[in-house]
Amino acid sequence: MDIPKIFNIMESAHRIHNPLTPEKLATLGAALRLKPGDRILDLGSGSGEMLCTWARDYGIVGTGIDMSQLFSDQAKCRAEELGVAERIEFIHGDAAGCISDEKVNVAACVGATWIAGGVAGTIELLARSLRPGGIILIGEPYWRQLPPTEEIAKGCLANAIADFLVLPELIASFGQLGYNVVEMVLTNQEGWDRYEAAKWLTMRRWLEANPDDELAQEVQSKLASEPERYAAYTREYMGWGVFALMPRFCSK
């Protein structure tokens, strides 16, 4: 079980596999008002930076699950590096359908809502692991500005304009699912730059070390085309954020 090799190659040097910067990730942790002993489940945990830094800074405990063997191994190394390996467990596996044996304070899927067929399915899945009064975290793209054509949407690596909502509509959709948005942390173009542009040097160094690999031609093609595509499309049209959700409050 693993993600396609091309993604392991492109993001092998990333600690955060989404457009949040370390500063934004820290802002998110502070915004959630985490306390020592809070338990977190992170589906699609990548290289573990969220759980590891929050364990260091706030004393949380938790479990991360990710399909990438490389990223899971990197997460375990990061936990050792930060001295939190006794509090954080990383599992290499398929997070689809995963429910925690012990209810958690925070159930998160930050950038991998495909694991349950989209936002609605992922929220439903996460809710099954949540303690009363707990928080669901969803990381999701949205349109900063609506693409004027389907061609531009595809330039952003979407299948169609309908794949994503503009920010007010995305927030409204959480309400339609029965949830209050109680916090959010949004990336900016700098965050996108750090996420996307970091791939380019990684690809170049990989090509230098692996010129005869079966994926060398594909990596070379991406290195030649991605900077221009990103600058023309994703950087201008795509937003991304993490949204903290709680079931709608109902007074008695």
SVG drawing of the C-alpha trace seen along z (x, -y; Angstrom):
<svg xmlns="http://www.w3.org/2000/svg" viewBox="-35 -36 58 38">
<polyline fill="none" stroke="black" stroke-width="0.4" points="0.0,0.0 1.4,-3.4 0.7,-6.5 2.0,-6.9 5.7,-7.1 5.6,-10.5 4.1,-12.1 6.6,-10.6 9.3,-12.0 7.9,-15.5 7.1,-16.0 9.9,-13.9 11.5,-17.0 8.2,-18.5 7.4,-18.5 3.9,-19.9 2.1,-18.4 -0.3,-21.2 -0.1,-25.0 0.0,-25.8 3.3,-27.3 4.8,-26.3 3.6,-29.7 0.0,-29.0 0.2,-25.5 1.2,-27.0 -1.6,-29.6 -4.1,-26.7 -2.9,-24.9 -3.2,-28.0 -6.6,-28.8 -7.9,-25.4 -7.0,-26.0 -5.4,-22.6 -4.7,-21.3 -2.3,-18.6 -3.7,-15.2 -6.1,-16.2 -6.4,-13.3 -6.1,-13.8 -6.8,-11.5 -5.3,-12.7 -6.4,-10.8 -3.9,-11.5 -1.2,-12.6 1.6,-12.9 5.0,-13.4 3.4,-14.1 4.3,-17.8 0.9,-18.7 0.8,-16.0 4.5,-16.2 4.7,-20.0 1.4,-20.1 2.6,-17.3 5.7,-19.3 3.9,-22.6 0.7,-21.6 1.2,-18.1 -1.5,-16.4 -1.5,-12.7 -2.6,-11.2 -2.5,-8.9 -1.8,-9.6 -2.5,-7.3 -1.1,-7.8 -0.9,-5.6 2.7,-6.8 5.3,-4.5 7.9,-7.3 5.9,-9.9 4.9,-7.6 8.6,-6.8 9.4,-10.5 6.7,-11.1 8.1,-8.6 11.6,-10.1 10.1,-13.6 8.4,-12.3 11.8,-11.0 13.5,-14.2 11.0,-16.3 11.0,-13.9 7.3,-13.1 7.4,-9.5 5.9,-8.2 2.7,-10.3 2.3,-10.1 1.7,-6.9 2.0,-6.9 0.5,-4.0 1.2,-3.3 -2.2,-2.3 -5.4,-3.3 -7.3,-5.9 -10.5,-5.3 -13.1,-4.1 -10.8,-4.5 -12.6,-5.0 -10.7,-5.5 -11.0,-2.9 -10.9,-5.7 -13.0,-8.9 -10.9,-11.9 -11.0,-15.7 -10.0,-16.6 -10.7,-14.4 -8.8,-15.8 -8.5,-15.3 -6.3,-18.1 -6.2,-17.9 -7.2,-14.3 -11.0,-14.4 -10.9,-12.0 -10.6,-9.2 -14.3,-9.3 -15.6,-10.5 -15.4,-14.3 -16.1,-16.7 -19.5,-15.4 -18.4,-11.8 -15.2,-12.8 -17.0,-14.8 -19.4,-11.9 -16.4,-9.6 -14.6,-11.9 -17.7,-12.4 -17.7,-8.7 -14.4,-9.1 -15.3,-12.4 -16.0,-13.0 -19.0,-15.2 -17.8,-18.7 -15.0,-17.7 -13.8,-19.5 -13.5,-18.3 -10.8,-19.7 -11.2,-19.8 -8.5,-21.1 -10.0,-21.9 -9.3,-24.0 -11.7,-26.7 -11.7,-29.3 -10.1,-32.6 -11.8,-33.9 -14.1,-31.9 -12.3,-30.7 -13.9,-32.3 -13.5,-29.2 -13.3,-25.4 -9.9,-25.5 -8.5,-27.7 -10.1,-25.4 -8.2,-22.5 -5.1,-24.6 -5.6,-24.6 -5.6,-20.7 -9.4,-20.6 -11.6,-18.5 -14.1,-21.3 -15.1,-24.6 -17.8,-22.7 -15.1,-20.7 -14.7,-23.6 -16.7,-26.4 -15.8,-30.0 -15.1,-30.6 -18.6,-31.9 -20.2,-28.9 -17.8,-26.5 -18.5,-27.9 -22.2,-27.7 -21.9,-24.1 -20.7,-23.2 -23.8,-24.7 -25.9,-22.7 -24.3,-19.6 -25.3,-20.6 -22.0,-22.1 -20.9,-25.5 -17.6,-26.8 -15.9,-27.7 -12.4,-28.6 -10.5,-28.8 -6.9,-29.3 -6.5,-30.2 -3.3,-30.0 -2.1,-32.8 0.0,-33.0 3.2,-32.7 1.9,-29.4 1.2,-28.1 4.6,-29.2 6.3,-27.3 4.2,-24.2 4.5,-24.2 7.9,-25.8 9.6,-23.5 8.7,-20.6 10.8,-22.0 14.2,-21.9 13.3,-18.4 12.5,-17.2 15.8,-18.7 17.9,-17.0 16.1,-13.7 16.8,-13.9 20.5,-14.4 20.6,-11.4 18.3,-9.2 18.8,-10.0 18.0,-6.5 14.9,-5.9 11.7,-4.8 10.0,-8.0 12.9,-10.4 11.1,-11.6 7.9,-12.3 9.7,-14.2 11.7,-16.2 8.4,-17.1 6.8,-18.3 9.9,-20.3 9.7,-22.0 6.0,-22.8 4.9,-23.2 6.4,-26.6 4.6,-28.3 1.4,-26.4 1.4,-27.2 2.1,-30.9 -0.6,-31.2 -3.4,-29.2 -3.1,-27.8 -1.4,-30.8 -4.1,-33.2 -7.3,-31.2 -6.9,-28.6 -7.4,-29.2 -6.9,-26.6 -7.8,-26.5 -8.4,-24.5 -11.9,-24.8 -12.8,-23.8 -16.3,-22.4 -18.6,-21.5 -22.2,-20.1 -24.8,-22.9 -25.6,-24.2 -29.1,-23.6 -30.4,-25.3 -33.0,-23.4"/>
</svg>
